Amino acid sequence: MKVFFNGNVTEHTSGEKIFETAKEDNIRSLIDRLSERFGGGFKDFLLGDGTCFFLVNGSGIMMTGGLRTPLKPGDTVEVMPFVDGG
């Protein structure tokens, strides 16, 4: 599966925009894998209060189980920053 980092998320990945992993059970296990790769602070950033949201195959995870959203090989996950403005 491929994970794409968008916007200011790449500031926490040393500029990496794509991460590939063979298989993760769900978004939570993916976050654990990403924190192994990018450090524990990255997990805090991802789970911070309204910092990021996740898309799996183009759909938000809030309607598919949140952090328990199942993942399968071949899925595409996007990590997006919330955009604030007026």
C-alpha positions, -999 to +999 in steps of 0.1 A: +000+000+000+011+035-006+008+064+018+010+099+004+018+129+027+004+162+016+010+198+026+028+206+058+027+169+068+060+166+048+077+189+073+074+159+098+087+133+073+119+150+063+104+159+030+093+124+021+060+125+002+054+087-003+058+058+021+052+022+010+043-007+033+033-043+026+003-046+048-013-030+078-046-041+094-061-007+099-053+030+102-041+027+138-015+000+129-004+022+100+001+051+124+022+028+146+043+018+115+047+055+105+059+064+140+085+037+138+097+053+106+095+090+114+097+089+153+072+091+181+066+128+176+051+120+142+024+099+159+017+128+183+014+151+152-009+127+134-032+122+163-030+158+175-062+177+181-075+183+146-041+184+129-046+158+101-072+137+085-069+105+065-084+093+032-084+057+021-089+052-016-102+088-017-128+085+011-125+100+046-122+075+074-148+090+097-176+070+080-156+038+077-144+032+113-121+060+121-087+046+132-102+011+130-108+015+092-095-017+077-067-016+051-057-041+025-028-045+000-031-021-029-050+006-009-039+042-011-038+063+020-035+101+020-025+120+051-039+156+047-035+186+070-066+204+080-068+238+063-079+267+084-089+300+070-116+326+065 
